[in-house]
Amino acid sequence: MGRNSSLRGPIGPRQSRTSFARTLNCFAALAMTIVLSACKPEPDQQPGAAMGETIACAVGGSAEFSESCAVERVASNERLLLTVHHPDGGFRRFQVMKDGSGVATADGADQAVSKLSGKVLEVAIGADRYRFPATQKRDAAHP
């Protein structure tokens, strides 16, 4: 037999390492696919939607409001934050003002412009508009 007789068997040393590497690569690719598919929630599983709280919104410059934005409430460091989730997956974060004057943007460069109309606080940021249910404190500043 020649010099390469050790590589001619059904699985030679070089073949077994290659097979193991291929198996490992396939497993890693499968695991990554599973992990990535779990990263994006389905539209009906957006945070806030599970809580059943929605508000009317008109996002992306839409002229018409619809009850399609889910609201997530988080109290932290003695403040209340509202995260409003858009139907397309986008979101805006607001801080509820302690003085009862409304909400302010919690992050981002755009400023919120608020208008109280009866029991509805309409907030506009850029091309997005939201209608929050509101009760105004007697001594609150008017937005």
N, C-alpha and C positions, 0 to 999 in steps of 0.2 A: 504494500500500500504506500501511497505517496505521503508527502509532508502534510497535506491537508486532510488526512484521514480522520482527525479528531473533530473536524467541522462537518463531516458527512452524516452523522447520526441524525435521528429524527429531530432532536433539539440539541444543537451544539451550544457551547458556552456563549458565543456571540448572539445566537438566535434567542436564547432564554433571556438575556438582558434586554434585547430589543423588544421582545414580547411583553416583558414586564413594564417597560417604559411606555409602550403603546397602551397597555391596560390602564396604567396610572394616568396617562394623558386623557383617555376617554372618561375615566371616573372624574377627574378634575373638571372637564368640560361639562359633564352632566350635573355635577354639584353646583357649578357656577350658573348654569341655566336655571336650576331650581331656585337658587338664591336671588337672582335677578328678577325672576318672574314674581317673587314675593315682595319686591320693593314697591311697586306701584299699586295702591289700592284701587279696586274697581270703583267706578263713579258712585254707585249706591252705597259704598263703604267708606266714603270720605269722612274724616273726623267731623263731629258735629251732626252729621246725618243720622248716626246711630242714636243720638240723644233726641232726635225728632224736632229740634229747634231750627226753624228757617226764617229768613227775613226776605222781604222784597228787595230786588236789586236790578240794576240795569248796568251791565258791565261791557267794557270794550266799545263804548260809544253808542250802545243800544238806546233807542228812543223809548222803548217800552219796558216797564218793570215786570218782573215775574217772581213768584215765591220760590226761588231756586238756589238761594245762597244759604249754606249751612253755617251755623254759628257755634263755635267752641268757646267756652268760658274757662279761664284759668286764673285763679287767685294766687298771687305770689308777691312777697315782700310788701304786704299791705296795699296792694293795688289789684284791680281787676282788669285783665286783658281779654279782649274779644278777638278771636281769629275768625274772619269771615272767609269761607271757602267758596270759590266760584265754581259753577258747573264744569268749566273747562280745566279745572285743576289748579288754577291760580288762587291767590289768597291775599288778603290785607289784614294787618293787625292794628287794633285800636286799644287805647287805654281809656277806661272810663274815668272821668274827672271826679275827684272827691267832692268838689264844691257843687256838683249837680248841674254844671253848665254843659254837659254833653260828653263827647268823645274827642280824642286827639289821636293822630297817628302815633303808633308805638315804634315804628321804624320806617325808614325810607325818607326820601328827600321831599316828596310832595306833602303839602299841608292840606288838612281837612277843612272844608268850608261847610258849616252846619247851619240849618234853618229849622226852627221848631214851629210846627204847624199842628195845633191841637195836641193830640197824644202821639204824634209821630215826629221823630227827629230825622230829617233828611240830611245825609252827609254826602258830599261830593269830593272826590279825589281824582284829579286828572279826568279821564273819560269814564270813570266808574262812579255810580251813585247807589246809595243804600238807604233803606227806610227802617229805622230802629223804633220799636215801641218805646215810649218815654213817659215818665212822670217827672215833672219839674219840681224841685224844692222851692219853697216860698222865697228864700233869700238867694237863690242861684242867679248868677250872671246870665244874661241872655246871649246865646251864641250868635 
